[in-house]
Amino acid sequence: MSQNPWKGLREKLEERNWPEIYLFKFIVPADNQIIAQAESLFDSDTAQIELRKSKTGKFVSISAKEMMMNVDSVIERYEEAVKIPGLMAL
């Protein structure tokens, strides 16, 4: 039972015109090391990254806009992101 977990996302992304600026949204625990890992997914020179603490201060939302060349580049970024402990992709 090796179903592709990215199939639904891939289908939605294939409806877009590439290259395109893509918005990634993640929620991570408010741990500096984990936040740094998540930020390192993006090119600090070209991506627009915004961090926002939750009301309780236990979590941080990360929004990052970056020019992506194709569907595969977006999927690859998510595959790297989900390796980060505690990260939730939105």
N, C-alpha and C positions, 0 to 999 in steps of 0.2 A: 504494500500500500504506500507507494512513494509518490504521493500527490504533491505537485508544486505549490508551495505556500504563497507564491508571488503571482499566481495565474490571474486572479481577479484584478490586482493592481496593474499588471502588465496590460490586460485588456483595456482598462481605463486610460492608461498612459498612451497606448497606441492610437487613440482617437485624437491626440494632440499633434500640433505641428512642431517638429524639432529642427534645430535647437530652440530652446525656450528657457526662460527663467523659471525655476521650480522652487516652490516653498516646502521645505522640510520642517516638521514639527515633532518635537520630542519632549518627554517629561523624564527627568532624572532625579535621583535623590540629591539633596543639597550637600554634596560631598565634593570638595574642590578637585580631587583626583578624577572622579567620574565626570564632572563638568568639563575638565580639561580634555579627557578622552573624547567626549562628544564634540567639543569644539574643534579638535584636531581632525575630524572627518572632513572639514571644509577648508578651502584655500583662504587663508586669512587676508590675502590681498584683494580677492575678487568677491568673496561672499559677504553678504550683509547678515550679521549674526546679532540676535537680540536675546538677552537673558532676562527672565522675570521670576522673582521668588514667589512662592505661594503665600497665602495669608498666614499660614502656620509656620512658614520658613523651613518646612521639611523637604520641599521639592522645588525644583527650578524648571521652568519651561524654556525650551530653546527653540527659537524660530530662526531658520537660516534660508536666505534666498541666494541661489547660485545658478549661473548659466549652465545648463546641462545639454549635452550634445545629442543624446538619444535615450530611448527607453532603458536600454541595458545599463547605461551609466547611473540612472536613478536606482534601478534594482540593485546594482552592485553596492551603492552607498547604503541602502537599507540593510543589505546582507552584512556589511561591516558594522553598522550601528547596533544591530540586535545582539552582537557579541559583547557589548558593554553591559556590565552587571547593573540591573535595576532600571535600564532604559526602557521606556514605553514609547513606541512610535505611534503617532496619531495620523 
